[in-house]
Structure formats: C-alpha cells, structure tokens
Amino acid sequence: MNIVIIDYGAGNIKSLQFAIERLGFNAILSSNEEEIKTADKVIFPGVGHADSAMKMLKETGLDKLIPNLKQPVLGICLGMQLLCNSSEEGNTKGLGVFNLDVKRFSNTLKVPQMGWNTISNLQTDLFKGISENEFMYLVHSYYVPICDETIAMTDYDGDYSSAFQKDNFYGVQFHPEKSSAVGEKILKNFLMI
C-alpha cells in the first residue's frame, strides 16, 4: 500500500510515520504533488497556528491539490481544522472541503485542552472495533462544532466534533499516533478503508 504523509512544515510527522511502521506499513513523507496524487492513502497532519500552516500550503500549491484528492484522506488535529472553510485562529481561510467554521474554546476552562479525553457517538468504519468513551490524546484551543458530518464527539466546554467525515475525507481532532493501542487501531482502520 502506498501511504503518503503530507510534509509541509507544520507538524511532528515522524511520530505518525513510526506509528504506521508499528502497524506493519511504510509511509513516505512528501510534499510532491505527483506522489500525493498517486498515493493509496493520504494523511494530512498539522500542529501549530492555522494561518502559518495555510501560508505553507499555499507556497507549495498543496492548498489547490488537497481538496481535489480522490483517495481516502485523513486530517489530524490542525489538518482536520484546515479542511474546513475558516478558523477563528488568525481569521484563516481554510481549504473548504467541509462547509464548517472552526471556533475557539471559551475562556471558562483551561485553553488549550491538553491531555486525555473520551470520544463517543462513534460512527463509520474508522471506529470499527473501538468502544464508546475510549480515551484519546488531544492538544488544541480551537474546535469544530457538532455538524451533519460528525462521526465522533468529545465534551470540553460542551460537545464538539472530535471526528468528521465527508466522502473520501476524514478528520480527527485527537492524535491517534499518541493515543496508545486504541489510536493505532483507528489509524489501521483508516488504512483498511
């Protein structure tokens, strides 16, 4: 299987690559348009500020490529958020795959949410064999509201989408590569889609 992790300078992608290797697969790190287009599976990670990440995508032309990919694509953390129309983080215009706007948590609790929290209301084969209320590792100050495309939710300052899906695009707010055996099972489920 040809797996590409998009490498555009926004994220700790080595831990993701190692997690995939532990599952018995190889993944290449690439920003090459042809390698991404011809991959069987594409993983779109992201850590950091939405505005600077979008600038890096535009500089490489990936902002035009990613929304038009036809194979299964998994956005992780900021990668999930960038698949949306916009983010309140730096008033950033996103890739527009999902007609959704990313919001900031209120200051009524500690922001960013950092650490372990549960996922529930699990839907689609991405969560095949995963129990309700498993703990996943999260680090984020912004979130995607509950929507028609929500396939998992988490409660922090109210319920939000900790995963969503539309056509061949999936997004998870949590870091599966840092969420022990359960996170690796979700990664494997994605690779089996």
C-alpha positions as CSV (number, residue, x, y, z in Angstrom):
1,M,0.0,0.0,0.0
2,N,1.3,3.4,-1.0
3,I,0.8,5.8,2.0
4,V,1.9,9.4,2.0
5,I,2.0,11.7,5.0
6,I,1.9,15.3,3.7
7,D,5.0,17.1,4.8
8,Y,4.5,20.9,4.6
9,G,6.5,22.0,7.7
10,A,3.6,22.1,10.2
11,G,3.7,19.1,12.5
12,N,5.6,16.4,14.2
13,I,5.2,13.9,11.4
14,K,7.9,11.4,12.4
15,S,5.8,10.0,15.3
16,L,3.0,9.4,12.8
17,Q,5.4,7.7,10.4
18,F,6.7,5.5,13.3
19,A,3.1,4.6,14.4
20,I,2.3,3.4,10.8
21,E,5.5,1.4,10.8
22,R,4.5,-0.3,14.1
23,L,1.3,-1.4,12.2
24,G,3.5,-3.1,9.6
25,F,3.1,-0.5,6.8
26,N,5.5,2.0,5.3
27,A,4.6,5.7,4.8
28,I,6.6,8.3,3.0
29,L,6.8,12.0,4.0
30,S,6.2,14.1,0.9
31,S,5.1,17.5,-0.4
32,N,5.5,16.2,-4.0
33,E,2.2,16.7,-5.9
34,E,2.6,13.5,-8.0
35,E,3.5,11.3,-5.0
36,I,0.5,12.6,-3.1
37,K,-1.9,12.3,-6.1
38,T,-0.9,8.7,-6.8
39,A,-1.0,7.5,-3.1
40,D,-3.5,4.9,-2.0
41,K,-4.0,6.8,1.3
42,V,-3.1,10.3,2.3
43,I,-2.6,11.6,5.9
44,F,-2.7,15.3,6.4
45,P,-1.3,16.2,9.8
46,G,-0.9,19.6,11.4
47,V,0.4,21.2,14.6
48,G,0.8,25.0,15.2
49,H,-1.0,28.1,14.0
50,A,-3.7,27.8,11.3
51,D,-2.6,31.0,9.5
52,S,1.1,30.0,9.1
53,A,0.1,26.4,8.1
54,M,-2.2,27.7,5.3
55,K,0.7,30.0,4.1
56,M,2.9,27.0,3.9
57,L,0.2,25.0,1.9
58,K,-0.2,28.0,-0.5
59,E,3.6,28.3,-1.1
60,T,3.7,24.6,-2.2
61,G,0.4,24.6,-4.1
62,L,-1.0,22.0,-1.8
63,D,-3.9,24.2,-1.0
64,K,-5.2,23.5,-4.5
65,L,-4.2,19.8,-4.5
66,I,-5.6,18.6,-1.2
67,P,-9.3,19.5,-1.7
68,N,-9.3,17.6,-5.1
69,L,-7.8,14.3,-3.8
70,K,-10.0,11.3,-4.6
71,Q,-8.4,8.6,-2.4
72,P,-9.1,8.4,1.4
73,V,-7.6,11.4,3.2
74,L,-7.2,11.7,7.0
75,G,-6.7,15.1,8.5
76,I,-5.2,15.1,12.0
77,C,-5.5,17.9,14.6
78,L,-4.8,21.2,12.7
79,G,-5.0,19.1,9.5
80,M,-8.7,18.4,10.3
81,Q,-9.3,22.1,11.1
82,L,-7.7,23.2,7.8
83,L,-10.2,21.1,5.9
84,C,-12.9,23.5,7.0
85,N,-14.0,26.8,5.4
86,S,-12.3,29.0,8.0
87,S,-10.8,29.2,11.5
88,E,-11.1,31.9,14.2
89,E,-7.4,31.3,14.7
90,G,-5.9,34.3,12.8
91,N,-9.2,34.6,10.8
92,T,-7.8,32.0,8.5
93,K,-9.5,30.9,5.3
94,G,-9.2,27.1,5.1
95,L,-9.4,24.5,2.3
96,G,-13.2,24.4,2.2
97,V,-13.7,20.7,1.9
98,F,-16.1,20.9,4.8
99,N,-18.6,23.8,4.9
100,L,-17.8,24.5,8.6
101,D,-16.1,27.2,10.7
102,V,-13.6,26.4,13.4
103,K,-14.3,28.1,16.7
104,R,-12.2,28.9,19.8
105,F,-13.0,27.4,23.1
106,S,-14.3,29.9,25.6
107,N,-12.1,31.0,28.5
108,T,-14.4,29.4,31.0
109,L,-12.0,26.4,31.1
110,K,-8.3,25.8,30.6
111,V,-7.3,26.5,27.0
112,P,-5.7,24.7,25.2
113,Q,-7.4,21.4,26.1
114,M,-4.3,19.3,26.7
115,G,-4.3,15.6,27.6
116,W,-6.7,12.7,27.6
117,N,-10.4,12.9,26.9
118,T,-13.1,10.5,25.7
119,I,-14.7,10.0,22.3
120,S,-18.3,9.0,21.9
121,N,-21.2,8.6,19.4
122,L,-18.7,6.7,17.2
123,Q,-19.8,6.1,13.6
124,T,-18.3,4.7,10.3
125,D,-15.6,2.0,9.8
126,L,-13.0,4.5,11.1
127,F,-14.1,3.4,14.6
128,K,-14.6,-0.3,13.8
129,G,-13.8,-2.3,17.0
130,I,-13.4,0.8,19.1
131,S,-15.5,1.1,22.3
132,E,-17.5,4.1,23.2
133,N,-15.8,6.5,25.6
134,E,-12.2,5.4,24.9
135,F,-9.6,8.0,25.8
136,M,-7.7,9.8,23.1
137,Y,-4.8,12.4,23.4
138,L,-5.7,16.0,22.4
139,V,-3.9,19.3,22.4
140,H,-6.0,22.2,20.9
141,S,-7.5,25.6,21.5
142,Y,-9.9,25.5,18.6
143,Y,-12.7,23.0,17.7
144,V,-15.2,22.0,15.0
145,P,-18.8,22.3,16.2
146,I,-21.2,19.3,16.0
147,C,-22.5,19.0,12.4
148,D,-24.1,16.6,10.0
149,E,-20.6,15.2,9.2
150,T,-19.7,14.5,12.9
151,I,-18.7,10.8,13.4
152,A,-17.3,11.1,16.9
153,M,-17.7,13.7,19.6
154,T,-15.9,14.9,22.8
155,D,-17.1,17.0,25.6
156,Y,-15.0,20.0,26.6
157,D,-16.8,23.3,27.1
158,G,-19.7,21.4,25.6
159,D,-19.8,18.7,22.8
160,Y,-17.8,19.2,19.7
161,S,-16.7,17.1,16.7
162,S,-13.6,15.1,17.6
163,A,-14.0,13.4,14.2
164,F,-15.9,14.1,11.0
165,Q,-16.3,12.6,7.5
166,K,-17.5,13.6,4.1
167,D,-17.0,11.5,1.0
168,N,-13.3,10.4,1.0
169,F,-12.2,13.0,3.6
170,Y,-11.9,12.1,7.3
171,G,-10.7,14.3,10.1
172,V,-9.8,13.6,13.7
173,Q,-9.0,16.3,16.3
174,F,-7.1,13.9,18.5
175,H,-3.6,12.5,17.8
176,P,-4.1,8.8,17.0
177,E,-0.3,8.3,16.9
178,K,-0.1,9.4,20.6
179,S,-3.2,7.6,21.8
180,S,-1.7,4.2,22.5
181,A,-3.2,1.0,21.1
182,V,-6.7,2.5,20.5
183,G,-5.2,5.3,18.4
184,E,-3.2,2.9,16.4
185,K,-6.3,0.8,15.8
186,I,-8.0,3.9,14.4
187,L,-5.0,4.5,12.2
188,K,-5.2,0.9,11.0
189,N,-8.9,1.2,10.3
190,F,-8.2,4.2,8.1
191,L,-5.6,2.3,6.2
192,M,-8.1,-0.5,5.7
193,I,-10.8,1.8,4.2
